[in-house]
Amino acid sequence: MESNGKVLLINHEKCTGCRLCEQVCAVKHDGISNPTRSRIRVMKWEMEGLYIPMSCQQCQDAPCLTGCPVGAIARNETMNRVEVDYDICIGCRTCVSVCPFGAMNYNVIDRKVAKCDLCDGEPQCVRFCEVKAVEYVDGGDVSIEKKRHAALRLSMASKQAAALDEHAV
Amino acid sequence: MALDRKIAYINLTTGDIKVKPIPIEVRKKFLGGRGLDAYLLLNHTEQGCDPIGPDNALIVSGGILTATCASATARTHVMAKSPLTGLLGSCNMGGFFAPEMAWAGFHHLVIKGKAKKPVYIYIHNGEIEIRDAANLWGKTVTDTQWAIREELDDEEVKSLVIGPAGENLVAFANVMTGIKNAGGRTGMGCVLGSKNLKAIACRGTMDIKIAHPVEALEYNKRFIDQITGAKVSQTQGTLGTPFIWGATNSWGGVRTENFRYNQLEYADDIEPERIDEIATETMGPYHMAGCYGCQVHCRAQYKIPSGKYKGKYDEGPEYTSQGAFGGEVGCRSAETVLAGNHLVDQFGMDNLETGSMIAWAMEMYEEGIITPEQTDGIDLRFGNDEAVLEMIERICYRKGWLGDVLAKGGIPASEDVGKNSFDYLIQVKGMANLHSDERATPGLALNIATSSRGSDHLRSRPAIDLYHLPEKVLRKIYSTPVPYDGPLSSEHTEYIGKPWQVFWQENCYMAVDSLGICKYHTTFLGATLPNFEDWPTVLYYNTGLEFTPEEIWQIARRNNMLERLFNLREGLTRNDPKKGDVLNHRYHDEPCKRGAIDVIGRYIDKEKFDVMVDEFYEHKGLDKNGIPKKKTLIELGLENEPSHML
């Protein structure tokens, strides 16, 4: 298989907080509806209307990988993901404690860690998210949209500053 | 499995808690949710029980599909004898509560008795605790929820709560979860208050195994695509339900100034587009929020842009708030609609009933039946924005003579106000009508008159009647899953065929309420959305239970009949103006004064209306008095109720 440069891109502003991503993730991986099993979780601050889906960033220099005492976590370059080898994993949860995003899951039902595996190239969270708060995009383009928005904001800010200057007495 | 979720019986007087499984034969007979609630209510209350006494049973539930891999199974149902109507109390809400209760191990709770002091119930992975709520009493809806999370040190706890209105036994206090998901109607919050029960908190991490997960996931995708592909869902997902108010107002289908008119003129500031503009200005371009697992995301987030409550965050407003704090009270300000919506959300009070009560009092005031002394000098004329907001607070805290009187609900309030005030009350079975005006739509009028919980659009409204669909299309919808070859008309001003449509919708809505699915995912506003033909597949993939569309139809009929039996037991008689299947006389006596050419001048012809009721009874298997025939009860397997299976 060719190297897959695609990454999960989360735009939390678009998230409606419905948590369908959690439902389909758990059903896809475990055949069970239970958000505790989901690899993606929506964090909420209800009084601010703020909903932020959190999932594995598949870090290049992944703390979970570096921290694993038995070498159970490896980078799969083909899938562009970090993955756990359950034959080696001893369930010590070091990865859970070192992940800066809280993206390494642990569920007490199976007593196993679990993380996003990008559904082997067809992430269900993306497939079901109609508002596109979670997208699966080419890694090279990840920041281009953000650049465009930031550029626009800068341009508007400078225009506004110029307009203020004109009217300044 | 969804099927291993349990039922808990909680007695707040004794502290006794019993947990039982829900047998498969019960599932096959009633499914779950609202349908099974109706069975439990009929079985766990005695005739004539006091709605705010310890013997009333408060039933809280999710549907059989709640939190499975089916779309939009967020709905929570709450049932009890209603303190507002003395008949069936029943409300249904979105949000995240029922799924959390399912992950905590339960589908149904039956709560009886009365706690000595304020308590809340905490349900966690199969365990149930009754905890002290002294610190929560007096708190608003959101403060209560956050305080529970703080006490339990868990941000994921979901709670169903009452606000101050429920504590103060306002007859139309609601139960709420989240910021604005409200079980609004029939005063279920008042029942919680009467039991000293401030909240039910849930937290669960128990598996719900999906019977056929691969197929369930794929079918869910198909289902969702069908729903989000409908134009009506897309509009809801952009403008929320306010779009409905905008559309019906422009046509002349909303009641304004209590019932004087059927259209609010110069309403630009509360049109859906303006509400959307405010949401965009205060919360950004992506301001829509969804309930659990739902891709319709029909509620907006907003902050109040100006005035006394400037900067306060809330969600909505639903079209009911546009009606309640706009048209009905003759106000035209977005600020009033948004502030009114915020106040009822925080107080835990039904917006529909609140707006209706104030609008009714305003008409009384303008007619001189309520005096300035009785209002403590508040100038209660239509269009007085400040007075509306003041009255909301007065009702919640039962302040002043009028605040206290209105808090009792329509019929008791009319007895206190006296004179001919009852004639002005736009209600059925003691519950106020929403803001809509059904004089030009006999089908919709029949719906509100015969709805099981009083005047209401969510029990049997044939809303697609307004779309003028070709008769062929109508017949296809209304002939599934059981054949119908009687008359049908695409004309909304007609009387023929409407009883069948209302009967069909009644069964359709009961089915979704028993499954635990939202009505926006069935034939309510969209003619192309899933219904009887689709549900067996969803049920099979998620639970493994096999049903035919006809069987689901039959269950829905059975569940509706349970509600009818409860109402009959508690005193419903066909022509009783306070407890019957009748409309306020104004529907028959006052023609519409405004609106489009097919609305203006319309009224409901009493004789034709009575014929519709006869025909509707016939479809349901009732006699001319609205009482079920013996053979109907046998056909539905209800001849031995109450049967105490559960």
Boltz contact constraints between the chains, C-beta under 6 A:
constraints:
  - contact:
      token1: [A, 13]
      token2: [B, 286]
      max_distance: 6.0
  - contact:
      token1: [A, 14]
      token2: [B, 286]
      max_distance: 6.0
  - contact:
      token1: [A, 16]
      token2: [B, 288]
      max_distance: 6.0
  - contact:
      token1: [A, 16]
      token2: [B, 289]
      max_distance: 6.0
  - contact:
      token1: [A, 16]
      token2: [B, 290]
      max_distance: 6.0
  - contact:
      token1: [A, 16]
      token2: [B, 297]
      max_distance: 6.0
  - contact:
      token1: [A, 17]
      token2: [B, 289]
      max_distance: 6.0
  - contact:
      token1: [A, 18]
      token2: [B, 290]
      max_distance: 6.0
  - contact:
      token1: [A, 18]
      token2: [B, 293]
      max_distance: 6.0
  - contact:
      token1: [A, 18]
      token2: [B, 294]
      max_distance: 6.0
  - contact:
      token1: [A, 19]
      token2: [B, 292]
      max_distance: 6.0
  - contact:
      token1: [A, 20]
      token2: [B, 293]
      max_distance: 6.0
  - contact:
      token1: [A, 23]
      token2: [B, 293]
      max_distance: 6.0
  - contact:
      token1: [A, 27]
      token2: [B, 69]
      max_distance: 6.0
  - contact:
      token1: [A, 27]
      token2: [B, 210]
      max_distance: 6.0
  - contact:
      token1: [A, 27]
      token2: [B, 213]
      max_distance: 6.0
  - contact:
      token1: [A, 27]
      token2: [B, 217]
      max_distance: 6.0
  - contact:
      token1: [A, 31]
      token2: [B, 210]
      max_distance: 6.0
  - contact:
      token1: [A, 31]
      token2: [B, 213]
      max_distance: 6.0
  - contact:
      token1: [A, 32]
      token2: [B, 207]
      max_distance: 6.0
  - contact:
      token1: [A, 32]
      token2: [B, 209]
      max_distance: 6.0
  - contact:
      token1: [A, 33]
      token2: [B, 67]
      max_distance: 6.0
  - contact:
      token1: [A, 33]
      token2: [B, 68]
      max_distance: 6.0
  - contact:
      token1: [A, 33]
      token2: [B, 69]
      max_distance: 6.0
  - contact:
      token1: [A, 33]
      token2: [B, 208]
      max_distance: 6.0
  - contact:
      token1: [A, 34]
      token2: [B, 207]
      max_distance: 6.0
  - contact:
      token1: [A, 36]
      token2: [B, 205]
      max_distance: 6.0
  - contact:
      token1: [A, 46]
      token2: [B, 179]
      max_distance: 6.0
  - contact:
      token1: [A, 47]
      token2: [B, 313]
      max_distance: 6.0
  - contact:
      token1: [A, 49]
      token2: [B, 283]
      max_distance: 6.0
  - contact:
      token1: [A, 49]
      token2: [B, 301]
      max_distance: 6.0
  - contact:
      token1: [A, 130]
      token2: [B, 228]
      max_distance: 6.0
  - contact:
      token1: [A, 130]
      token2: [B, 295]
      max_distance: 6.0
